[in-house]
Amino acid sequence: MFDGMTQLDLTGPLEVFSRFPENKIYLISKTVSPVKCDRALVIIPDTSFENCPAKLDILFVPGGPGISGVLQDNEYLDFIRSKKDSGYVTSVCTGSIVLAACGLLDGFRATTHWLSMDLLKRFNLDARDERVVVDRNRITGGGVTSGIDFSLILTSILFGEHRAKEVQLLIEYNPQPPFPSGHPNFAEHSIVDKVRKEREEIQKKRLEEIDNFILNHNIGR
């Protein structure tokens, strides 16, 4: 976890993973100081980098505007790299940008939020515009709300489809969006254009940050 993360990136999968008693969940951050999310909530980690188990079955990285700080923090990057041998290396939304920056998506297919697809492509990997991408032990979710889909797919792999379906029923995950505008492939062109325009400066800044990161770390394109 990190300041500026998007809480739903984390709490969607957390809701699903916590429904399986076999799982021991660690809320990991550099320290156990409270983490300020990008939308008002504060979440308290229970595990520091120093106290984290050496081997994790699942490494999960959320996204959010705070990834800009993560990309400039070698402690975060080194910690994530140190978990490259986790059973599954996973993310939701722009968390995949962090995984890519750490070299953990080299040679894998992956996805991210639709607005950040060009950022992910900067790392010269196979970026897919899909809700959830499973490529061997790399599993990445697209936008913020894909976290529940992602975690149900992963738990079906780990514990079987039947149990994953039971959890889906228990949390009544039965999405019926009021508008067909949850992805640019379906939203009205005027809405897509407006959202892109409103985010233009932010995305331009993020693109510059990624290009500088790639240049400073001698990452080949």
N, C-alpha and C positions, 0 to 999 in steps of 0.2 A: 504494500500500500504506500501511497505517497500523497503529499498535499496537492490538491487540485485534481484528484482522480474523480471520475464520474461514479457516484455511489451505486447506481443501478447496474453498472458493469460488474460490480462486486457482489451486490446483494441479491441479484437475480440468481446467479450460480450458487451463492451461499445458501439460499433457500432450498435449492434442490439437493446439493451435496449434503446438507445437514440432515436430510430425511433418511439417510442411510447410516445406521448405527455403526457400521464397520469403519466409517471415515473418522479420522481425527483431523480436525481442521485447525490450521495455524494462520492467524492473521498477522502477517509478517511486515515489518517496516524496519527502517534503519535503527530506530529506538522504539520504546513503547510509549512515546509521547503521543497525544491525540493527533489524528490526521484530519485535516480540514478538507472536506470534499468540495467540489465546484458548485454545489447547490445547497448551501447552508448546513448540511449535516456534518457532524464530527463523529468519527469512528475511532475507537481505541484499539490499537494493536495489542496482541498478547504475546508476541514473539519478536525479539530483535534479530538482526542479522547474526549477531554473535551467538545467540542461543538457539538458532534454527537447527533442526536436525541436518546431518550431512547429506542424507539422501531423501528425496521426496518422491512419492508416487506420482503426484501431479504438481507441476509448477503452473500457477495461474497468474497472469498479469492483466489488470484492468487498464482502461484507457482514460482519456480526459485531457483537458488543457495542461494539466500538471506534467505531462510527459516531456514538455519542454525543459523543465527543471531536472527531470531524471536523466535526460540526454547530456546534461552538463555536470552530472554528479557521478564521478568514477566509483564511489562506494556502491551506488545502486547498480551500475553497469557490471562491475566486477562480481557483485553478489549474484546477479541473474546469470551471468556467464558460468559461475561456479555450480549452477544447478542444471547445466546443459544435459546431464545424464539422467535427469528425472524420467520416470516411466512415461509420462506424458507432459509435453511442453505446450502450454495453451494460453489463449488470450481472448479478450472480447474488445471490439471497437479498436481504438488506436493503440491498445496494448500490443498489437502485432508490430507496430512501428518500433517499439522498444525491443521486442524479440529480434526483429530484423537488424536493428542497430547493434545488438550483441552477437550477431552472427548465427543465431539459433534457428533461423529460417532458410539458411543457405541450402539450395537444392530441394526446397519444399514448396508446395502450393499453399497459398494463404489468402486471407481476406481481411478487410477492415471496413470502417465507416465509408460510405459512398463518397463523401466529400474529401476523404483522405486517400483515395485509391492511388492518385498520382504520387503521393508521398511514399507509399509502400513500393511502388514500381521503381522508385529511385534506387532501391537496393538490389536491382537486377534479379528479382525473383519472380516466380509465376503467380502474379496477383490475380485473384478471381473475384468477380462481382457476384458473390453468392452469399446466402444467409449464413451458412456454416460450411467450412471446408475441412475435410478430414483427409490428411495425407500421412499415412503410417501413424507415428505417435505425435504428430503435430496437429492440433485441432484449434482452429481460430473461428471466432464469431464475427459477424459484420457489425452493424450498428448497435447502439445501446441495448435495445430490447432483445437482441439475439442471444443474450446471455442465458435465458431460460432454455431456448432451443439447444444451444451448445451443450449445456450441462445435462439435459435429458439424453442427448445423443451419447455423451461420454459415459454417463451412468449405465446406459443400455449396453455399452461395450464392456464395462466392468462387471455389471451385476445381472445382465440379461434384460431383454426387451420387456418381459412381463413386469418385472419390478419397476422399471422406469415408467411404464404405463400406469402402474398403481400410484406412483408419486405424482405423475401428471394429473391424475384424477383427484388425489388428495388436495393438491393446491389449486384445483379447478382451473388448470391452464387450458382455456378454451377461447383463444383470441377471436374476437369479432370486432375488428376496428370499425369505428363509425364512418370513416372516410377511406377511399382507396388512394391514399396519398402517402403511404409509408415508405415508398421507394421511388426514385426518379423515373423508373420504367413505367410507373403507373400514375404518378401525380400529374396534374395539369401542368403544361409547359410554363404557364405564367407563374405558377407557384414555385416550380423548380428554379426558374430564372431569378425570382425574387430572393429565394434562400441563398442561391449562389452569390448574388450581388451583395447581400447583407454580410456574407462571410468572406467576401473577396480579400479584404485586407488581412484578416486573420489567417486565411489559408496561404496567402502570399508570404506572410511572416514565417509560418511554419515550414513552407517550402524552402525558404532561405536558411532556416535553422538546420533542416535536414541536409541541404547541399553543403553547408559549412561543416556539419558533423562528418559527412562522407569524405570531404576534402581533408579535414584534420586527422582523420583516422585511416587515410589511405585505403578506403574501401573501393574496390574496382566496380565499374558499372558494366 
